[in-house]
Amino acid sequence: MTSAEKVELIKEAADDMKAERIEVLDVRKKTSVADFFIVCSGTSDRHVDSIADRVAEKLLPSKIKPLRTEGERSGWILQDYGDVIFHVMKEEQRQFYDLEALWESIQPNPDLEL
């Protein structure tokens, strides 16, 4: 499965759970860590957990499991799917860390090719 296909499955699963402000960040030219980051918000700790659980369930039939998951029951969960990293967080944390602005401000790395 391509990274773009993973992005679509993750977005669909997050949307199914009423995640808010789903954003896809294309970081291929900025880092070798991943191709895409997906960031979305949940309204409570329980909502954040439910969104993350649904994403993992949606990818399981394709035999895709997160390489690691961090932050369960903390208001910010990160699921690392290798080429796609999924962040779901409460809105307060999302505004504080502002991953979208951070990655927007990083200049492309000339050593990375698409």
C-alpha angles and dihedrals in degrees: 000000000000123000090247090056090050089051091054093049092048092048091049093049093047091048090049087059093048095251111178129232098003108197130182116208116199103212099165093114094044108047141012091218094088143341097232140016118203116201126187140156135238126198098230141005089266092050091050090051092047093051092050092047092051092050091052091048093049093054096044096082087058088053091246116141128172113264085221140349124210136187104027112179092007102101092255122068124184120195115191113207094171103247093028125049117195121205121187117177144158112269094249092057092043092055092046096051095032096194091180093061092042094055092040090057095052112097120229115270109237090209091065119083127193 
